[in-house]
């Protein structure tokens, strides 16, 4: 049976007992991983995830099921299970699926299938060698190299049929440096939506090693960070995790449509300093969080979330949009077929400002410079957050001074957005993985250097 005929049959079966919309999602995801410890490959992984998820909507009611059996029988059983749970007056009458071509902004030049495991391992060996050569204080090097080939197909009862391939490659290196006083670690892990041209066009293994080792060595001798209210400068790259966690999740329909977000009902209102504009953009070529289409087949786009401090938009999936009476924004995402999709960020960043990095540091009489941020947690209902500072320095009289350890930033999203009063001119971005109800997904965060005029710094009193 031809693919379109089979999938039409599956969708009509799922909606036979009612429902105004049906969707079939299929993914085939091949992931390779290599783990390096002390100069040798410790673990090799090669996994395949494949299956289908089916959903039926009736208004704002959603019934879903999934299966790893992609045979006709398996798909029809899954569709029939959904139909058994439906009893609605409205149902799909006719269906004709038509393949809709998409524009690929992220085609890999060196796709994963052209490299052997041994050729992949060479990138880790080069990084290990370079990290150890960086300083005599380097004691240990561990690394992970991942490549993911994620292929999706989306079909629905509006006649939509779209297919996409998403290839991502990332190398993360952890370095431990030590001296007589103790040990410190450093990490650097660039990743992009591309193939193995990552290492020839964007960041060589040697560059990655140098940055991870620099971070570890720079923290040797760091003293405990003082605690209290301070002015804080937060650098670009992963510094953008503050906006991602403290505000970004609050702008997803996942929470907004249920009335559990601090940002509910604030469209058109000032929610941030007038200097601040924040964007979620899934169309940035080769960015880690980019997509051509979301997991409902909606094209990715650039969404201005906050403009000059005014809330302009949310990030919306189909079901959230039905609840909110708003159109989808290309942000519906799922880890794989076993998760229902929901609104998620792609590449989220604070736009460039007009201040210089030098002026931001010079403006701080006494405070903290956060060169690199670590992990943290946030409550999307009230925006309360707590983030660790991975690499931080005290600032005195406008000059960056000694390294400190154990620092954290504590506050709420609403307060920190208002207190961002200086924004530098150049955005840098960094990759990460974000977990939520639809699984763990690649997201990119970013910003220029920013100044937060007043925030609580956790440390030692």
N, C-alpha and C positions, 0 to 999 in steps of 0.2 A: 504494500500500500504506500502511495506517495506520502511524503512527510506532511504536506499541507492538508491532505484528505484525512490522515490519521488525527492530526491535532484539531481539526474542525470537529471530528467525531468526539474526541475527548472533551472539548469545551461544551458541545451541545449536550453531552451526557451529564456533565457537572451542573448544568443549568436547567435540566429538564423538569425539575420540580419547582422552579422559580429562581428569581434573581435577575437583576438588571444589568449585571456585568460579570464576566468570567475571564480569568487569566490563567495561562500556563507558562511557567518559567522553568527552563532547563539549564543546568550548568555542567560543564566538564572542566575540572580544575586540576592541573598537574603541577605539583610543587616539589622542587628539589632543595635539599639543605645539606650543608657541610659544616661541621663544628670542629674548630681547631683548638687544641690545648697544648701549650708548651712545644710548639714546633711540629706537632703531628696531628693528623686528622683523627679525631676521636669518634665521631659519629657521622654516618651518611644516611640520609633519608630520601625516599622517593615515593611520593604518595599521589593517589588519584582520588578525587571526590567527584562523584557524578550522580545526578538524580533530578527529580522534577518536583516542583511545588505548584499546587493548584489552589486558586482562591475564587470564591463567588461572593459578590456584593449584592445586598438588597438594601438600598438606601445607605445607612451607616452601619448596618449589620454585615459582618464578614465571617464566612466559614472557610477554613483552609485545611489542607492535608498535604502530605508529601510522601514520596516513595523513591527508593533507590533502584527500583525495577523499571527500566525504560522500555521494556517490551510493550507491545500493544495491550496485552493482557494486564500487565502491571499498571499501566496508565489508566486503563478503563476501570480497574478495581478502585484506584484512588479517586477517580472522578465520581464513580457510583457512591463511594462513601460520603462524599460531600453532598451529592444529590439527596441521599437518605436523610440528611440533616436540614434540608430546605423544605419549606412549605409556604410558597409565596404566590401572590396573584400575578405578578409581572414576571415574564421569562423571555429569554432570547428566542427569536423566531427564525431568523436566517443568519447564515455566517459564511463569509468567503474570505479566506486569509490571503493577503497579498504581501510579498516580501518588499520591504521598504529599504532601499540602500541607505547607508549612513556614511558620513565623512569621517575618516580615521585621522585624527591629529597626532597620533602617538605610535605610528608603525615602527616596530623595532628594526634596527639595522643588523644586529647580530642576535637573532632569536635563540632561545635556550637550547633548542634541539640540535644546533650545529656544534655544540661543545661537549666533550666527554667529561666524565667526572674528574679525570686527572687534570684536564685543562682548567676546570673550575678551581681545583685545589691549588693550582699555581698562584692564583690571585691571593689566597690566604697565606701561602708561604712567603710571597713577596712582602705582604703587610707585616708578618711576624718578624722577618729579617730587618725591615726598616724601623720598626718600633724598638727593637733591641739595640739598634745602632744609634738611636736618638740620644740616649743618655745611659751612663753606667748605673744609674739608680733604677732602671727598669728591671723589675724582678719577675714579672709574669705577663704573658700575652695570651688572650683567648679571643677567638673570632667566630663569627657566623656569617655564612654566605647563603642567601636565599634567591631562588628565581621561581616565579609563579606565572604560569600560563593559564589564564582564567577566561574561558569561553562561555558566553551566555546566549540564550535564545529566549525571546519574549513573544508570546502570542496572546491575543485577547479578542473578545467578542465584538469589539469595534472594527475588527478586520486587520488589526495591526500584526505584523510579523517583522521582527527586527533581530539581527544577530550582531554580536560584537566580540572582539578579542582584546583582552587586556593583559599585557606582559609587563611584569615588574621585576626589578633586580635591586638587591640591597646587600651591602657588606657592613656589618657592625663589628667594631674592634674595641675590646676592653683591655686596658693596660694598667698594671699595678706597679707603682714606683715606691721605693723604700729608702730610708736612711736610718741613722741611729735612733731617731726620735719616733719612728713609726712608718706606716704605709698609707698611701693614698691611691685612689683609682681614677682613671679617666676613660671616657667613652666617646667615640665618634662613629656615626652610622648612617652615611648618606644613602639614599635610595631614590629611584625614579621609575616612572612608567616608561621603561625602555628595556632593551636587551643588554648584552654585555659590552656594548659601546659605552656603558656607564664609566668604565675604567679608562677608556682612551679619550673620551670627549668631555667628561665632567669631573671625575675625581679618581686619580690613580690610587692603587693600593698604598703606595708610598705617601701620598698626601693624607690619606685616611689615617695611616699609622702615625704620622708626625703630629696630627692634631690630637689624637687620643693620648699619645705620650706627653705632649705639651701640657695637656690638662692635668694629667697625673702628677707630673713633676712640679707644676706651678703650685699645687696644693700642699706640697711637702712643707712642713713647718707652720701650717695654718693654725691659728689660735681660735678658740670658741668665739662665736659671734655675739656681741652684746645684744640684749633684747630691748624693745621699746618702740615708740612711734618714731618713724624716720621718713626722710625723703629718699626715694629709691630710684635708681636708673636700672632699667631692665633691657638687656641687649636683644638684638633680633634673633632670627632662627627659632630655636625651641622656646625662646622667651614668649613666643606667641601662644604657648599652651595656657597662659593665664587667661587670654580672651577666649580661647577655645572652650575651656572648662567653665570658667566663671560666668560666661555670657552666651557662648555659642550654643550649648545644649539647651539653654532657656529659650532660644529662638527656633528650635525644631518643633514641628507640629506634633511630634511624639508627646510633648508635654503641653504645648499651647492648646491643642485641640481638646484636651481633657481639663483645661482650666487649672493645671498644676504648675504653671510657670510664673516666675517673677515678671515676665514680659507680657503676660496676658492683657489685652485691652489697651496697649500703649502705642499702637501704630499712630504715627504723626506727632508723637510727644517727644520731648527731649529726654533721653536716657543716658547721655554721655556728654562729656565736655565738647564744646562746639568745634574744637580742633580735630575731633576724631571721626574718621570714616572707616567702616569695617565692611569687608567683602567676603563672600564665599563664591569661588570661581572654579567650576569643574572643567573648564576649557583650556587651562594653561598647558601648552604643549609639553608633554613628558613629565609633568609634575606628579609626584607620588600619589596624590589623591584624585587625580583627574580621571574622567570617564568620557566616553563618546555619548553614551546614553545611560540613563539610570536603569535600575532593575525592574522598572515598569515600562521601559521603552521611551521615556520622555527624554529629549535631547538635553545634554548638559548645557548650562548657561552661567553667565556671570550675574550673581545676585548681590546688589548693594543692600546690605542689611541695615546699616546705620550710616547716615550721611550728615556730616557736620553736626553730629550729636543727636540727630532726629531719627527715630526708629522708622524705617521705610518698608521692611519686608521680613517675612518669616521664611523658613525652609520647609517645603510642603510636599508630602506624598499624596497619592490619590485618596486614600481613606481619610487622612487628616484633612485634606482639602474638602472632602464631602462634609465633614463635621464643622468645618470653619466657613464653608461657603466661598472657598477661594481655589484658584487654579494651582495645579502642581508646578513646582519650580525646578524639576530635574534633580531632586535630592533624595529620591527613594532608593534605599540600598539594603542589601542583605549579604551576609557572609557566604551563604550557599543556599541550596534548595530547601534545606531543613529548617530555615528561619523564615518567618514572614517579614517582608520588607517594611521599612518605616523611614521617616525623614531623618537623614544623617548629613553631616558636613562632608565636604570634599577637600578643597584647599581654602582654608579660612585665614584671613590676615587683616591686619590694620594697615591702611593705605599710608603712603609717604606724607610727611608733614613738611614744614618749612624751617625747622630748627636743625642746627648742626650737632653732631655727636660731641664735639669739643665744647660747645656752649652748654649742652645738658650737663656734662660732668662739671664744668666750671661753675655752674649755678648752685651746686650743692655744697653748703658749708660743712655739714656733717651728715653722712648717710651711708647707704650701701649701694654698691655697683654689682648687679647680678649678671655676670658674663654668661653663665649657663644655668638654666632651670632644670630641676628634676621632676619627679612625679608628684602627685597630690590627689586630693579628693574635693568634690563639690556637691552641694545639695541644690538641684535645679529649682526647687520650690522657692527657696529664699536667697539662692546665690551665694551662700556661705562657702568659703574655700580655704584650703590650707595646702600650700605648695612648698616643697623643699627647694633650696638653692644649691645646685650642684657645685658651682664655682662662683665664689663671691669675694668682694674686696671692700674694705672700709674706704670711704671717700672723706678726706679732710681738706677744707679750704680749697675746694675745686680740683683736688688732685687724687688720683687713685693710689692708695697706699697698701697696707698689708692684707694678705689673704686671710679669710676667716672660714671656719667650718661650722656645721650644725645650724645654719640659718634657715629660716622658713618665712614665707609671706602669708599673713592671715588677714582675711577681710571678707567682704561681700562684693558680688559683681556690680551691684548698683553703685556702691561707694567708689570702687576702683575706676569705673568708667568715668565718673565725674572728676576724679582726682588726677587723671592723665592730662597734664597741662603742657607738656612739651613732647613733640614727635619729630624724630630726625627724618632725613631725606631719602634714605635708601633702605628698601625692604630686603631682608634675607629670610629664607624659608627653611624648614626642616621637616623630615618625615616622622611619622609615628603611627601607632596602631591604637584605635579607639574602640572600646567595648561599650555596647548598649544592647537593647532588647533584640536587635536584628543581627547580633554577633559582633565579631572583631573585624574591623575594616581599616584599610589604609587611609589615613588622613594626613594632610600637610598643614602645618601651622606656620605663622610668620608675622613679622612686624619690622618696622625700623626700631632703633633704640628709642625707648620712651622714658619719660620721667613721671613718676607717681608722687605727687606733692606730699602725701601723708598716708602711710600704711603701717600696720603693726608688723614688726619684725620679731619673729620668735628666735630665741637664742638663750644665752646665759646671762642672768642678771648679776 
